[in-house]
Amino acid sequence: MTNPFEFKNPDEIKPNDLVDLFVPVFGEYYNVPRSGHTFINGPRGSGKSMMFRFMRPDCQVLVDSNGKRLKRPRKIKDLDYFSIYIPIKKGHLNKTDIQLNNKHGEALLNEHFMVVHFAQIIFKELLEIEIADNKKNRTQISKFYNNVFTNALRFSGYSENIELNKNLSPKNIFEKIIEVLRTIHSQFQHDYLKKLIGSPEPLPYNGPILLYTDFLYDLLLGFKTWDFMPPKAIFLLIDDADELNFTQRKILNSWVSLRTSNEVSLKISTQLKYKIYNTINNSRIDTPHDYTDVNLNDIYTTKKDVYYSRVHEIVARRLDKYKFTITDPEAFFPPDDKQASEIDKIKNQYIKDKIGEGLNKHQAYDYAYRYAVPDYIKKNIEGNRYTFSYAGFGQLVNISSGIIREFIAFAFEMFVAQQSQKPGIIKFIDPEIQDKQIKKYSEWKIESEFDKYRDESDNKRDMDKLRNLLMGMGGLFRMILLSDSSERRVFSVALHDEPDEELKNILDLGVQHGYLQKSMIGNKQGTGKSRLYILNRILAPHFGLDPSSFAGYKFMKSSVLKKSLDDSKRFAELLKKSVKGAKMEEQMQIFGQDDDN
Amino acid sequence: MTTKLHKDNFKDKVIQKSIDVFITSSSFEDRCFVIPRVMSGYPLKTAIVFLNNNESDKIIFNAEILSKEIGDVCELVPLDSDSPIKNYIIIETILRKITSKQTRPNLLIDSTTFTHESLLVLLKLVVLKKEHLGSIYFVYVGASEYSINSKSDDDKWLSKGVQKIRTVIGYPGFTDPTQKNHLMILFGFESERTKRLIEEFEYENISLGFADIDHSIQNNHQKINFERHQRLFVEYPKASKFTFSLTDPIEAKNQILQHLKNTRFKNLNTVIAPLNNKISTIGTGLAAIENENIQIAYAKPNIYNINGYSVPSDDVYFSELIF
């Protein structure tokens, strides 16, 4: 039985399957499919490569402008944009040797290296879309070769004779172009780059220099003379731009600054490590004048319903694709029946009570929704976090905290566990298996994965502080959950004031490793915005918290939050008096500390 | 051809070779003392001790001991393991100085405790300057035990984490973006670091190599290496398998090149990450010098098992590089 949650590299998925599996996200990220330069930032697993895969012509011909599957594929000419995928692989462009020439024409040589590399990929992509071999295409593409390509090469200093045989097919012409580019790429790498080592003097480069504005951009404009191309912008989908070296990133920024996006739009994905927004001339590129940016993580903190629907649709599509009898995600990941019915009982009682007290129906429901789960945890299971079940699709979506690959990863583990524990046809995942696996996953995140990050970190002291901060926040939220506070589902800390450098640094570290999410909210005085740090709900099972999507936040001064960096237990003690009915006994279990520590 | 010798017999062997220049690297490991102690009293013209003084203080401390033991001809040369360009310039300058002062000097390089990256840069420069050098010898001290502070085989570790992955200067390879990619890992003990490399590269083809049982330093090491290697194959079932020598760089080079002759890997962009001992790293360097299309990647660890990395064995491996 196929595990429907198996991760596949988007490159390996066939267009038909991809269209079945991909849930269009452009309602939220509306800038991505529009002309204009865009940076798309998100951690590994947030769906960048999948989005790019969907935008490629072989998938786009299968869907309409809204991403809905068409009965018959449309023509390339009818596409809303023509995109070309350019992955930046590790070790391809960022070669240490190129830094051996850091004075003499460094920018030009890096740009040449990038342009030839990009151009080769572009023509390989054209080769693969299988353009019809007819008279019109032959004429137009050979005209492009003779007028645009050859001239652009000549102006770049390439003097070899690259005459084209007559009457070649589009495929043959593209192959010829790739061959010429490969020769140029090979000459640069073999005759220049490799000779930088051991050269006592700066090594002169005598080959052609192919640049963006004089070469690549001209070629891309030339594509528009072909009748089969859409009269729309060409998108270069540059994936993982963090893999470029600093000089190359500045060069890419320089291309962004050219504002040529009506003709050629650069869609640049990064894994949040790009960090440089200066051009090669050290002028800054800014949003929205030069580019727009999309942060894939923001959706969970700003539009939770959208995220829920997206995961719902992704899971439903996968279950449908692999022909499961149950394709409704709610039924495939059922909650623990007993727990759900007890919580429902509490909810119904609260609704009845509150209506009796004179609240209207909406207010009564709101009260019941807000208190039923916390009260169940506090009273029915007496705060025993090992007894509370995290099964159920809704809870699991909340726990995945906006990272789709996170949901897919633990769903994969749940499916494997179900297969091994209950062999046979799988109709759904048992709630006990879901609960056990999600708790295991949550422990792994805060223990093994954290240890791994700590091991890999330059500054272990900072990682220890981050761990204290997370323990402090988790412990505080747990204390609030079991208290008599009016709002007991707290998952975030809002700061009254700006954190100092040290605290900011640790909070950023938490965001960088995905343990925290950052957002802004209106401050209490209504005079501006405050920083909000949300604990990743993947830690909810570890701390025994209620992961429901709506949650309040705890306002505090940054100097108070800072106390947690050195001593998470003292931090909780300090806040205990501000939390009505808070108890510390429970707290100790969460911190896992004793007085000797 | 590599000769395996007891360390007490090494002096007799090396005395016949008229070594002019001895190059080694200080380390936090006691293995860095074995060959320099044999060489003390040897009529050297020059001795160079490299040290990464941005790393553990123990490296600096041990470098000073080495300097005293080797004597007046010894020059301590600081490197910075975070600055590959700076290191390249320093190593190149040292070699230039040596070749300008001495006519075709015979070189002995103790590869044991170099970082993989510095060793590969040194190898490349030595090959580039071979016209100005006499005979070039490499020596390596094996370890009788690794990770001595670990209770069980499962806990054994030498280094953890990957701070940075970069191409090694001198081995940029040839990249053709229209071709598929191939990552070859010379696996040692560290499964986590290997997985991290696979994840970071996201290449379509993976080859995982493990130590050849006939050419391993210690059978117990080979057993751990083999078991962990098997576990990796469970996780990456599509990966190809190859074996490589840990005792003979030429053999390791030939095994790597032989693996790449497989039609599956023809014309691919191949990157090799050597994560095992220095003999196999030299073999990797020689393979990439012979086939310049190969790129070598260095995965700088975050931490080393400084307190229990290894115990020196009595065996040394001595080889002459002939071009």
Interface residues (C-beta under 8 A of the other chain):
Chain A: N9 K89 K90 G91 H92 L93 N94 K95 T96 D97 I98 Q99 L100 N102 H117 Q120 I121 K124 I178 R182 H185 S186 Q189 H190 L193 K194 I197 G198 P200 K452 D455 E456 S457 D458
Chain B: P84 I85 Y88 E92 R96 K124 L125 L128 K129 K160 G161 V162 Q163 I165 R166 T167 V168 I169 G170 P172 G173 F174 T175 D176 P177 T178 N181 E192 E200 F201 E202 Y203 N269 V271 E292 Q295 A297 N302 I303
